[in-house]
Amino acid sequence: MAAVRRSSRATIRDVARHARVGIATVSRALNDDPGIAPATRARVLAACETLGFRRSSLARGLKLGATDNIGVAIMSRHAPVILNPFYAEVIGGIEEVLEDAAKHLLISSLKRGDDLLELASEGRVDGLLVVGCDVAPQVLAQLRDAALPVVLIDNAFDGITSVVIDHHGAGRQAGRHLLAGGGTRFAFVAENLENPNFRARLGGFRSALQEAGSQLSPEAVAAGGDSWDGGFVAMQRVLSALATPPDAVFAANDPAAMSALRAVRERGLRVPDDVALLGVDDIHLAAHHVPPLSTIAFDKRGLGRTGASHLLGRLAGHDVPALTVLATELVVRETSRSGDGAR
């Protein structure tokens, strides 16, 4: 058997691999969790000794609740956060609350679920805010069982404190608005259809149409890829698939709506006269787009503030709601028609 090379740079992930356990199990063993079997704890400690792994002073500080660091994790597909109009506002809300509480904000852009588990286990932060809905359920299940307090923002998972918006309700609002504006041929475009929030918005949209006796054909639903051109590509696919263009389009978010508008114009159609168009999020660019975009709005900074406040509450030993759902609001601008026929 080859000798194991000791290294002062060994990470908690190395220990987990060597001991054949999960990262969360290593963390629990190092923090003397009584639920860890003695044999498992012994195996973890032996792996630490073999690899030369030593917990940092920050890890010891975590046990004492003394780091004053709050981690904010976002998957790297959304990075850089400063250029993402949605997440930049959410992070801004988090920062406001943490600054008032004299806590340090540590933002991590993560490529894999294991990176998130390592951040939750290595002791650099007192608590963790996970922003976004693209974390695998098995990773969230391990976070739920970790000792570190965790709050999800823009995502929900059983057993983890979660703050979301009413995505299904947003879809219903969109459907009712486009119906009231005279829409009869509907479409839904998105960057992808795997995003659970987008699927919930689509579900609410379908519900509103069905209640009014209308429907959304399979050809009228399309995704165009995770980029600023995603809505453009999706809209092109819808226009190519349908014999008659839709006269009312709901986009999963504002960037998809803005790029879908370009595809509509390239087909020679006018917005909103030929095609009404509605997005979600009310990012800053929506009001300044040409024409200004109708959208379903909600308090993005409030999403961040609420998540951060709940995490600080948990750290202080207070009870916080398991699930907080923020309301949405219709904002009618110039890409759709109001119920009285006016724009």
C-alpha positions as CSV (number, residue, x, y, z in Angstrom):
1,M,0.0,0.0,0.0
2,A,1.4,3.4,-1.0
3,A,2.2,5.8,1.8
4,V,-0.2,8.7,2.4
5,R,1.4,12.0,2.0
6,R,0.9,14.3,5.0
7,S,0.2,17.9,4.2
8,S,-0.6,21.0,6.3
9,R,-2.8,22.1,3.3
10,A,-5.1,19.1,3.7
11,T,-8.8,20.1,3.6
12,I,-11.9,18.8,5.2
13,R,-12.8,17.2,1.9
14,D,-9.5,15.3,1.9
15,V,-10.3,14.0,5.4
16,A,-13.9,12.9,4.3
17,R,-12.5,11.1,1.3
18,H,-9.8,9.3,3.3
19,A,-12.3,8.3,6.1
20,R,-14.9,7.3,3.6
21,V,-17.6,9.6,5.1
22,G,-19.3,12.8,4.1
23,I,-18.0,16.3,4.8
24,A,-20.9,16.9,7.2
25,T,-19.9,13.8,9.2
26,V,-16.3,15.0,9.5
27,S,-17.6,18.4,10.8
28,R,-19.9,16.6,13.4
29,A,-17.0,14.3,14.5
30,L,-14.6,17.3,15.0
31,N,-17.3,19.1,17.0
32,D,-18.0,16.2,19.3
33,D,-21.5,15.6,18.1
34,P,-22.9,12.9,20.4
35,G,-24.8,11.4,17.5
36,I,-21.6,10.3,15.8
37,A,-20.7,6.6,16.4
38,P,-17.4,6.2,18.3
39,A,-16.0,4.1,15.5
40,T,-16.8,6.8,12.9
41,R,-15.3,9.5,15.1
42,A,-12.1,7.4,15.5
43,R,-11.9,6.9,11.8
44,V,-12.2,10.6,11.1
45,L,-9.6,11.5,13.8
46,A,-7.2,8.9,12.4
47,A,-7.7,10.4,8.9
48,C,-6.9,13.9,10.3
49,E,-3.7,12.5,11.9
50,T,-2.6,10.7,8.8
51,L,-3.2,13.7,6.5
52,G,-1.9,16.3,9.0
53,F,-5.2,18.1,9.0
54,R,-5.7,20.6,11.8
55,R,-8.7,22.7,12.4
56,S,-8.1,26.4,12.1
57,S,-8.8,28.9,14.8
58,L,-11.8,30.0,12.8
59,A,-13.2,26.4,13.1
60,R,-12.7,26.6,16.9
61,G,-14.3,30.0,16.8
62,L,-17.3,28.5,15.0
63,K,-17.9,26.2,17.9
64,L,-17.9,29.2,20.3
65,G,-19.9,31.3,17.9
66,A,-17.1,33.9,17.7
67,T,-16.2,34.4,14.0
68,D,-18.9,37.1,13.3
69,N,-18.7,35.9,9.6
70,I,-21.9,35.2,7.7
71,G,-21.4,33.2,4.5
72,V,-23.5,33.9,1.4
73,A,-23.2,31.1,-1.2
74,I,-24.3,31.4,-4.8
75,M,-23.6,28.9,-7.5
76,S,-21.0,30.1,-10.1
77,R,-23.4,30.1,-13.0
78,H,-24.9,33.3,-11.6
79,A,-21.5,35.0,-11.1
80,P,-20.2,37.6,-11.1
81,V,-23.0,38.7,-8.7
82,I,-22.3,42.4,-9.2
83,L,-23.3,42.0,-12.9
84,N,-26.4,40.0,-12.2
85,P,-29.3,42.5,-11.8
86,F,-31.5,40.1,-9.7
87,Y,-28.9,38.7,-7.3
88,A,-27.1,42.0,-6.9
89,E,-30.3,43.4,-5.3
90,V,-30.8,40.4,-3.1
91,I,-27.2,40.5,-1.9
92,G,-27.7,44.3,-1.2
93,G,-30.6,43.5,1.1
94,I,-28.5,40.9,2.9
95,E,-25.7,43.4,3.3
96,E,-27.9,46.0,4.9
97,V,-29.0,43.6,7.7
98,L,-25.6,42.2,8.3
99,E,-24.0,45.7,8.4
100,D,-26.5,46.8,11.1
101,A,-25.7,43.7,13.1
102,A,-21.9,44.3,12.7
103,K,-21.4,41.0,10.9
104,H,-19.0,40.3,8.1
105,L,-20.3,39.3,4.7
106,L,-18.4,36.5,3.0
107,I,-19.6,35.8,-0.6
108,S,-18.6,32.5,-2.2
109,S,-19.2,31.6,-5.8
110,L,-19.4,27.8,-5.9
111,K,-19.1,25.4,-8.7
112,R,-20.3,22.1,-7.1
113,G,-22.5,20.9,-4.3
114,D,-19.4,19.6,-2.5
115,D,-18.0,23.1,-2.4
116,L,-21.1,24.2,-0.6
117,L,-20.9,21.4,1.9
118,E,-17.2,22.2,2.5
119,L,-18.1,25.9,3.1
120,A,-20.7,24.8,5.6
121,S,-18.3,22.5,7.4
122,E,-14.9,24.2,7.5
123,G,-15.6,26.7,10.2
124,R,-15.1,30.1,8.5
125,V,-18.7,31.3,9.1
126,D,-21.2,31.3,11.9
127,G,-24.1,30.8,9.6
128,L,-24.8,30.3,5.9
129,L,-27.2,32.0,3.4
130,V,-27.7,29.9,0.2
131,V,-29.0,32.1,-2.6
132,G,-30.7,30.5,-5.6
133,C,-32.6,27.4,-6.5
134,D,-30.0,25.4,-8.4
135,V,-28.7,23.3,-5.5
136,A,-29.3,19.5,-5.7
137,P,-31.8,18.1,-3.2
138,Q,-29.2,15.6,-1.9
139,V,-26.9,18.5,-1.1
140,L,-29.7,20.4,0.6
141,A,-30.5,17.2,2.7
142,Q,-26.9,17.2,4.0
143,L,-27.1,20.9,4.8
144,R,-30.3,20.3,6.7
145,D,-28.4,17.7,8.9
146,A,-25.3,19.9,9.4
147,A,-24.7,21.7,12.7
148,L,-24.3,25.1,11.0
149,P,-27.5,27.3,10.8
150,V,-28.5,27.6,7.2
151,V,-31.2,29.7,5.5
152,L,-32.3,29.4,1.9
153,I,-33.1,32.4,-0.2
154,D,-35.2,32.1,-3.4
155,N,-35.5,28.4,-2.7
156,A,-37.3,26.1,-0.3
157,F,-36.5,22.7,1.2
158,D,-38.2,20.8,4.0
159,G,-36.4,21.2,7.3
160,I,-34.4,24.3,6.2
161,T,-35.5,27.8,7.0
162,S,-36.5,29.2,3.6
163,V,-37.6,32.6,2.0
164,V,-39.2,32.6,-1.4
165,I,-41.6,34.6,-3.5
166,D,-45.0,33.3,-4.6
167,H,-43.9,31.9,-8.0
168,H,-47.1,30.1,-8.7
169,G,-49.1,33.2,-7.8
170,A,-46.9,35.3,-10.1
171,G,-47.8,33.0,-13.0
172,R,-51.5,33.3,-12.1
173,Q,-51.2,37.1,-12.1
174,A,-49.5,37.0,-15.5
175,G,-52.2,34.8,-17.0
176,R,-55.1,36.9,-15.6
177,H,-53.4,40.1,-16.9
178,L,-52.8,38.8,-20.4
179,L,-56.3,37.4,-20.6
180,A,-57.8,40.8,-19.4
181,G,-55.7,42.5,-22.1
182,G,-57.5,40.5,-24.8
183,G,-54.9,37.7,-25.3
184,T,-56.2,34.5,-27.0
185,R,-53.0,32.8,-28.2
186,F,-50.5,32.3,-25.4
187,A,-46.9,31.4,-25.1
188,F,-44.3,30.9,-22.3
189,V,-40.6,31.4,-22.9
190,A,-37.7,30.8,-20.5
191,E,-33.9,30.3,-20.4
192,N,-34.5,26.8,-19.1
193,L,-37.4,24.7,-17.9
194,E,-35.5,22.8,-15.2
195,N,-35.5,25.8,-12.8
196,P,-38.2,25.0,-10.2
197,N,-39.1,28.6,-9.8
198,F,-39.7,28.9,-13.6
199,R,-41.7,25.7,-13.5
200,A,-43.9,27.1,-10.7
201,R,-44.5,30.3,-12.7
202,L,-45.4,28.2,-15.7
203,G,-47.8,26.1,-13.5
204,G,-49.5,29.2,-12.2
205,F,-49.8,30.6,-15.8
206,R,-51.4,27.4,-17.0
207,S,-53.9,27.4,-14.1
208,A,-55.1,30.9,-14.8
209,L,-55.6,30.1,-18.5
210,Q,-57.4,26.9,-17.8
211,E,-59.8,28.6,-15.4
212,A,-60.7,31.0,-18.2
213,G,-61.2,28.2,-20.7
214,S,-57.9,28.8,-22.6
215,Q,-54.8,26.6,-22.8
216,L,-51.1,26.6,-23.6
217,S,-50.1,24.2,-26.3
218,P,-46.8,22.2,-26.0
219,E,-45.4,24.1,-29.0
220,A,-46.0,27.4,-27.3
221,V,-43.6,26.6,-24.4
222,A,-39.8,26.9,-25.1
223,A,-36.5,27.3,-23.5
224,G,-33.5,28.9,-25.1
225,G,-30.5,28.4,-22.8
226,D,-28.9,30.1,-19.8
227,S,-27.7,33.3,-21.3
228,W,-29.1,36.8,-22.0
229,D,-30.1,35.5,-25.4
230,G,-32.1,32.6,-23.9
231,G,-35.5,34.4,-24.3
232,F,-34.6,35.4,-27.9
233,V,-33.8,31.8,-28.9
234,A,-36.9,30.5,-27.1
235,M,-39.1,33.0,-28.8
236,Q,-37.7,32.1,-32.2
237,R,-38.5,28.5,-31.5
238,V,-42.1,29.3,-30.5
239,L,-42.6,31.5,-33.6
240,S,-41.2,28.8,-35.8
241,A,-43.4,26.1,-34.2
242,L,-46.8,27.9,-34.4
243,A,-48.7,28.4,-37.6
244,T,-50.1,31.7,-36.1
245,P,-47.9,33.8,-33.8
246,P,-49.0,34.2,-30.2
247,D,-50.6,37.5,-29.2
248,A,-49.7,37.2,-25.5
249,V,-46.3,36.0,-24.1
250,F,-45.3,35.4,-20.5
251,A,-41.5,35.2,-20.0
252,A,-40.1,33.4,-16.9
253,N,-38.0,36.5,-16.0
254,D,-37.3,40.0,-17.3
255,P,-34.1,39.2,-19.2
256,A,-36.0,36.5,-21.1
257,A,-38.8,38.9,-21.8
258,M,-36.4,41.6,-23.1
259,S,-34.6,39.3,-25.5
260,A,-37.9,37.7,-26.6
261,L,-39.1,41.2,-27.6
262,R,-36.2,41.3,-30.0
263,A,-37.2,38.1,-31.7
264,V,-40.8,39.4,-31.9
265,R,-39.7,42.6,-33.6
266,E,-37.4,40.7,-36.1
267,R,-40.6,38.8,-37.2
268,G,-42.1,42.2,-38.0
269,L,-44.6,42.1,-35.1
270,R,-45.4,45.1,-32.9
271,V,-45.4,45.1,-29.1
272,P,-48.0,45.4,-27.6
273,D,-50.3,45.8,-30.6
274,D,-49.6,42.4,-32.1
275,V,-48.0,40.7,-29.1
276,A,-48.3,41.6,-25.4
277,L,-45.3,40.7,-23.4
278,L,-44.8,40.3,-19.7
279,G,-41.7,39.4,-17.5
280,V,-41.0,38.7,-13.8
281,D,-38.6,40.3,-11.3
282,D,-38.9,44.0,-12.2
283,I,-35.1,44.4,-12.4
284,H,-33.8,47.9,-12.6
285,L,-33.4,47.7,-16.4
286,A,-37.1,46.8,-16.9
287,A,-38.4,50.4,-16.4
288,H,-35.7,51.8,-18.7
289,H,-36.0,49.3,-21.5
290,V,-37.4,50.5,-24.8
291,P,-40.3,50.1,-24.6
292,P,-40.6,49.9,-20.7
293,L,-41.3,46.3,-19.7
294,S,-44.5,45.2,-18.0
295,T,-43.6,42.7,-15.3
296,I,-44.5,40.9,-12.1
297,A,-42.6,42.7,-9.3
298,F,-41.5,41.8,-5.8
299,D,-39.2,43.2,-3.2
300,K,-35.8,41.7,-4.1
301,R,-33.9,43.5,-1.4
302,G,-36.7,42.4,1.0
303,L,-35.9,38.8,0.0
304,G,-32.3,39.3,1.1
305,R,-33.2,41.2,4.2
306,T,-35.7,38.6,5.3
307,G,-33.3,35.8,4.8
308,A,-30.5,37.5,6.7
309,S,-32.8,38.5,9.5
310,H,-34.0,34.9,9.9
311,L,-30.4,33.6,10.0
312,L,-29.5,36.2,12.7
313,G,-32.6,35.2,14.6
314,R,-31.6,31.5,14.5
315,L,-28.1,32.4,15.7
316,A,-29.6,34.3,18.6
317,G,-31.7,31.3,19.5
318,H,-35.0,32.8,18.4
319,D,-37.8,30.9,16.7
320,V,-38.2,31.9,13.0
321,P,-40.8,30.8,10.4
322,A,-39.9,27.6,8.6
323,L,-41.1,29.2,5.3
324,T,-41.7,32.8,4.4
325,V,-43.4,33.6,1.1
326,L,-43.2,37.2,-0.2
327,A,-46.1,38.6,-2.3
328,T,-45.8,39.8,-5.9
329,E,-47.3,42.8,-7.7
330,L,-48.3,43.4,-11.3
331,V,-46.6,46.4,-12.9
332,V,-48.1,47.5,-16.2
333,R,-45.9,49.5,-18.5
334,E,-45.8,49.6,-22.3
335,T,-45.3,46.0,-23.4
336,S,-48.8,44.8,-22.4
337,R,-52.4,46.1,-22.3
338,S,-54.5,46.7,-19.2
339,G,-58.0,45.2,-18.9
340,D,-59.8,48.3,-20.3
341,G,-57.9,47.9,-23.6
342,A,-55.5,50.8,-22.9
343,R,-51.8,50.2,-22.5
